[in-house]
Amino acid sequence: MASGGLESEMHAHRESQLLYLVRGELTCEASSALWIVPPQSALWIPGSVTHRIRARAPLEGYAVFVDPGEAPNLPLDCRAVSVTPLFRELLLRLTTRPALYDLEGPDARLMRVLLDELATVSIEKHRLPMPNDPRLRRLVDAMTAHPASRATTKTWAKRIGVGERTLNRVLVEETGLSFGRWRQQLHIILAIQKLSRGAAVQSVALDLGYESASSFVTMFRKALGASPARYMASRLAMPA
């Protein structure tokens, strides 16, 4: 179990890692993307993938390390996943067990069930693809710092010293998303982050530049299938 704040440098380890967040908010940068992990979500990081984790206090979460040889059928890419009641209870049970256990004993059977469950849980839309082009990284930094800006693609392109067509082309090449879709996904990630810290829906809507809370709620619901209030309530209501 981890508590308090957390920040790591870019690193990698042979073992795959499953991070489950009970409360707080955590971000992970890996594989040219940024993940946000809100309460009652989990993040799968395959072995040998370079990554960096940042989290703010108060924080409570759990980590399970998996030998890649014991899970050959699990994803080879990072992904944020939903935590079902069964998945959650298996995780919590395993965190109370010794790190080294009998491979033919009950703890090994629990781990196999957990890995089977991991292969079937839903993937959550908590991923923001990140460009590697240094010009576009300046764009990312600027838009993250000023998410309420309504500047057009042309204006942003001018600010980072490229043509509008170049910005659009490189962004699609490196992230798979158009400028408009990438900005919306940035807003979703920032919204989850702010809501996890206890911000009100109205405040988040204003921070992200929406004309009204209702327009923000509509965008959020279309993207994640629930209003911001219901989305957070479903997570915070789960027992720790």
N, C-alpha and C positions, 0 to 999 in steps of 0.2 A: 504493500500500500504506500502511496506517495501522498504527502500533505504539504501545504505551503506552496510557494512559487517554484518554478522550474525553468531553467534555460540551459540548453546544451549547444556545443559547437557542432559543426557538420562532422558526422562520424558514421561508421558502419560497423556491423558485427555479423558474424557468421550466422547466428541464430535469427530466425524470423521472430517478430515481436507483435503481440496483440495488446493494444492499450485500451482499457475500458475506463471511461470517465463517469464517476458517480455525481460529482458536483464540480462546478467551476467551468473553465473554458480553456481549451488547449489548441494550439496550432502546430502544424508540422509541415516543413518544407522538404520536399523530396521529388525526384523524378520530374523535374520541370513543372511542378505544381505546388499549390498551397492548399492544405486541408484545414478545415475548422472542425473541431470535435466538441460539440455541446454536451450537456449532461445526458446520460443514458445513451450514449453512442460509443462506438468502438472504432479503432483504426488498426488496420492490418498493414504491417511493414515487412515485406519479404526479407529474408536473409541477404546480407551483402549490399543492400540498397543504402546509399549515402543519404542521410537525413539530419534535420535539425528540429528540435522540439522546444517550444516556448509555451509557458503557462503562467497565469496570474493566480495569486492567492486571493481568496481561499480556494483550495483545490483538494480533491480527494479522488484517487483513481487507483487502478491496479494494472499490472503488467504481467503477461505470461510469455515466456520465451519457448520457442519450438525449434527443435532440430529439423532443418529442411529435409533431411533424409527420411524423417518420419511423416512428412506431409507432402509427398510429391504431387498430389493432385490439387493443392491449394493455389490461389492466384499468385502469379509472378510479378504483379504490380501492386502498388499501394492502393488501398480503397477504404473509404469510410462505410461502415455497415450498421444496420439497425441491430438493436439488442432485444431479442425476444425474451420472455420470462425464463424459458428453459436455458437459453444462452447465458443469461445473467446469473442464474443460480449455479450453473456449471463453473463459470468464471470465479464466482465468489468462493465456491467450495475448493477449487484448485489452489486459490491463493492462500489457503490455510494449510496446505499440504507441503511436505518437504520438496525442495528444488530437485533433489535426486531421489528417485523412487524406483521400486521394483518394476521392471518393464513387463512383467507378467502379473502384476498385482492389480488391486482395485483402482489405484490412482492412474495407472496407465489406461485402464478401461474408461475412466472418466475423461481423460485427455482425448481419447479416440472419439468419444461421443461429441466432445466440444468441437473438434476439428471437422467432424461430419456436419455439425450444425453450422459452423462457419461457412462451409461450402454452399449452404442453402439460404442464408439470410440475405435480406434485401440490401442493395447498395444505395447509400444516401447521396443526395446531390450537394455534397459539402466540399466539392473540389473546384479550385480555380486554377486553370492551366496558366502557366507563367512563361512568357517569352524569354529567350536567352539573348537576343539581340540587345546590346547595351543601350541603344537609342530607345527601344521599347521598354527597357527596364526603368529608364528615366520617366517614361510615360506612366508606368505602373506606380512608381513612387509618388508622382505628382497627383494622380487620380486617387490614390489611397489617402493621401494627405488632404485632398479637397474633393471628397465624394459628392458634395452638393453642387459642384460646378456643372453648368449646363452648356459648357463650351462644345462646339461642334467638332467633328473629326478634323475638319480643315484647320480649326484653331489649335487643337492639340498637336496636329502635325507640325504646324509652324513653330509651336513652342519647343518642340524637341529637334527641330532642324531637319525635317524630312518632308517630302511631298505627301499629299493626302493619299494618293494612289499607292505610294510606297508603304505608308503606315498600314493601310488596309491589307495589302498583299502580304507583307511580312507577318502581320498579326495572325492572319488566317493560316499561313504556312506553319507558324510555330505553335499556335494554340488550337487550331481547328475551329475557331469562333470568329465571327464578324465583330467589328468594333462595338456595335449595339448590344450584341449578345454577351460579349465579354464584360462590358460595363454593367449589364444587369446581373451577371454572375458575381461580379465584385460587390455589388450592392447586397446580394443575398448573403455572401460571406460576412460582410461587415454588419449586416442586420443581425445575423445569428450571434455574432460576437458581442454586439451591444446589448441584445436581449438577454444573453447569458449573464451579463454583468448587472442585470436588473433595470436597464433603461426602459422607460415607458414607450409604447408604440408611437405616440404622437411625437415624442422627442426623436426617436429613430427616424421617422419619416422626414422631419425637418432637417436632421443631420445629413440625410442622403439626398436632399434637394427635391423632395416630392411636394407638389402643391397642396396636397391634403393627405391626412392619414388614410382616408379611404382608397386613394389611388395606390398608396404604398401597400395597403392590405391586399388589394386586388392582385398586384404583382406578386407578392409573397405567396398568396394562396395558389395562384396558377403554377408557380415554380415548385412548391413543396406540398401542395395538397391540403393545407390547413392555414387558417389565419395565424398571424404571429402570436396572439394571445393563447389560442388553443394549442399551437405547436409547443410553446414553452410550458404551458400548464401540464400537458401530457408527460413532459419529462420531469418537471419539478415535483409532480405528484407521486412519482414512483418512490417506493420506500428505499432508503439508503441501506 
